[in-house]
Amino acid sequence: NIPTVMFTHPPIGVVGLDEAAARRTFGDEAVKVYRAGFSPMARAFAAHPAKTLMKLVCVGAEEKIVGIQMIGDGVDEMLQGFAVAVKMGARKADFDDTVAIHPTSSEELVTLR
């Protein structure tokens, strides 16, 4: 659960297991993956709007979050808080019960359905 950021353009941030590692560790049946892809509001009307992609990897009936992967503007800054949540054993329901700050890119992870 070591948060890792590649300071590229756009930045890439990961913490925990990726989907393949989760499936190897827990089995296909136990893994549920949530994805989001969007253009942040700051870039929505640009000639070439940059996309942000996010993936939330959960396991078990309680959907414990075991991994998060993100690429896009600002993910280098937002990963730390989500890394704390993963380390503390957060579940998808914990994210669902969180009031999202709007309009932000990080709200996507707490509003995934």
N, C-alpha and C positions, 0 to 999 in steps of 0.2 A: 504493500500500500504506500509506496513512495511516490509522491506526486512528481511528475516529470514534465517539463515544458521545453519544447524546441522553439527558440526565438527566431523563427523564420517569418516569412511574409506570405500568407498569414501565419500566426503562431499556431502550434499544435500543443494540446495539453492532455495528459493521460494520468489516471490513477487507478490502481487495482488491476483486475483481470480484464483482458479483452474478451470478445465473444468466443473466439476459438478456445482460449485457455479455460474459460468458464465451462464450456461444453465438455472439454476433456476432463475437467476436475469434478463436475457435478452431474454430467450426463445431459443429453439433449432435452429430455422431458422436464428437467428442473429449471432450465434457463429460459428467461423471457427477456427480450430486448426491445427497448423503446428508442425510436429515432426521431430526430427533427432536422429539417433543412430549411433555411430561410435567409432572406436578405435583411440585415439589420436596417433599422429605419434611417440611420445616418447615411447608408449607401443605397437605399431603395430607388432613388431617382438618378443615380449616377449612370453615365453612359455604359459602364460595365460593372453592374452591381456585384460586389463580392458576396459569396454565400458563406454562411456559418453552418456547420454540421455538428450535431451532437448525438451521442449514443449513450444510453444508460443500460447497464447489464445487471440484471436481477436474478436471484435464484430462490427456489423454494416457494411454498404456498404463501409465505409472508413477504415474498419479493424483497429479500434483503439485497441492498445494492452492493455489488462486489466489484464494479468497475464503471468508469466514466471515461469516454474519449471525446475530444472536442477539437475542432479546427475552425479558426475564424478570428476576426478582429476582437481583441479583448479577452480571449480565453486564457491568455497567460496571467491576467490579473484575477479572473474569477475562479480559477481552479483551486486555490488554497482553501477557500471556505467549503467547497464541495469535498475536498480531500479530508477535512476534519469530519464531515458527515459520514463518509465511507469508513473512516477509522473507528468512529463511534458506533458503527453497526446500523446506520440509518436504513429504513425500509422505504419502498416506493410510497407507501401511505404517509410516511413522515413528510416527504416532498410534496405530496398532494395536499396535505393539510397546511402547507406554508403559504402565506400571502405573498404573491409575487410582486416585485417592484416593477411597475410599468411606466414607460416602455424601456426595457433592458433586454439584452440578449440572454442574461442568466435566468430570466423568467421562464424561458423555454424548458429548462430542466425540471422546474417545479410544476409545470402545467402539461407535461407529456401525457397523452392518453393512448 
